[in-house]
Amino acid sequence: MERRRYWLLRLVIAFGFAQGAVSMARPAVSYRALSLGADERAVGVIAGVYALLPLFAAVPLGRRTDRGRCAPLLPVGVVLIAGGCALSGTAGSLAWMAAWSGVMGLGHLCFVIGAQSLVARQSAPAEQDRNFGHFTIGASLGQLVGPVAAGLLIGDDMGRTSALALVVAAAVATMSFTSLWRIEHRDPRDPDPAHARVEGDKVPVHRILRTRGVPAGIFISLAVLSATDILTAYLPVIGEHRSIAPATIGLLLSLRAAATIACRLAMTPMIRLLGRTVLLTVTCLLAGLLCAGIALPVPVWALAVMLAGLGFCLGVGQPLSMTTVVQAAPDEARSTALALRLTGNRLGQVAAPASAGLIAGLAGTAAPFVMLGALLLAAAGLGVRVGRRPDAPKGTGTARRGARQRA
């Protein structure tokens, strides 16, 4: 009973270590690439490769999770994250750095699909906003500590110290194992797994994508994650051009993550006060304006204020889009629906950094943040759709869960 009671806390801790390793590794990869002679375009390509393998693996992994247990994906993800970090630190060429960055991204995808599916299965419908919000605190904790640790480790000898940061990130990832033992339990109210295996194969992808609210939710999630991803990868480049030390860049990235944690702790009262639609739309709108503002040549203190506001606004999109997708999808295809959302995220992580690298090469290092601002403003336009709870067709997962809760 105690294990069941604290499963979410243990998952947050494990996710914090896994995300901390990735958040530490991403800027370290950028700095190591710069030490190997990479320009802005090459940094963008390496950041995009991080999402390339996951782009093709997300839906098959979601199908597999719908047909079985969630927990086995978690240790697999940890092993791949740790391996990708360590091998990135020993790579001697940009091509190998890109390859091991892809392995790291695949590991992160495995962990996230397994973890999100676990939250969806083990949370009552009324608890999903809260539990997804708390779950993503693990990501924010990792994003808070990881960049600071990377900034402290990376010094003047950028090649050697960035390699050390990547090896330390691998060690941090392995700490996730301490919280993963027997983390999954089966609720007696859940459908029989054998029945889920039969049903799960019958839900086509196009039916999930046509569900009201799902496409808008995928796009908003894509925009928010692209903003977070490019901030992590390109703020070091901004720092190099504006003579901001790596330690300061690490603190700025962690400030953004701390603001995101504050947002997610306040998620439930904000939803009660404003409602989903207003909250999602306003935060995307403000995030777009703040993101574009980073392109301005402002002093460090003003950049810190912008990043704090941006972090708070970006904290809303991910948990609310998870809840929307889960509640819209049939019970037997929830993991596949979450995987489709992650596929959209990874598509953004491939396209956005590559586009950012091209734009940076043509128009300067600040230009990608203007692009992100436009993307988030488009997401704000879709916030009205994704903020509303989708209507579930008769017989879908939401209807069955609602009936079960009423019973």
Secondary structure as GFF3:
##gff-version 3
##sequence-region A 1 407
A	DSSP	alpha_helix	2	5	.	.	.	ID=ss1
A	DSSP	alpha_helix	7	35	.	.	.	ID=ss2
A	DSSP	alpha_helix	40	49	.	.	.	ID=ss3
A	DSSP	alpha_helix	52	66	.	.	.	ID=ss4
A	DSSP	alpha_helix	73	90	.	.	.	ID=ss5
A	DSSP	alpha_helix	94	122	.	.	.	ID=ss6
A	DSSP	three_ten_helix	125	127	.	.	.	ID=ss7
A	DSSP	alpha_helix	128	153	.	.	.	ID=ss8
A	DSSP	alpha_helix	158	174	.	.	.	ID=ss9
A	DSSP	three_ten_helix	175	179	.	.	.	ID=ss10
A	DSSP	alpha_helix	193	200	.	.	.	ID=ss11
A	DSSP	alpha_helix	205	209	.	.	.	ID=ss12
A	DSSP	alpha_helix	214	242	.	.	.	ID=ss13
A	DSSP	alpha_helix	246	265	.	.	.	ID=ss14
A	DSSP	alpha_helix	267	274	.	.	.	ID=ss15
A	DSSP	alpha_helix	276	293	.	.	.	ID=ss16
A	DSSP	alpha_helix	300	314	.	.	.	ID=ss17
A	DSSP	alpha_helix	317	328	.	.	.	ID=ss18
A	DSSP	three_ten_helix	331	333	.	.	.	ID=ss19
A	DSSP	alpha_helix	334	363	.	.	.	ID=ss20
A	DSSP	alpha_helix	367	387	.	.	.	ID=ss21
A	DSSP	alpha_helix	397	406	.	.	.	ID=ss22
###
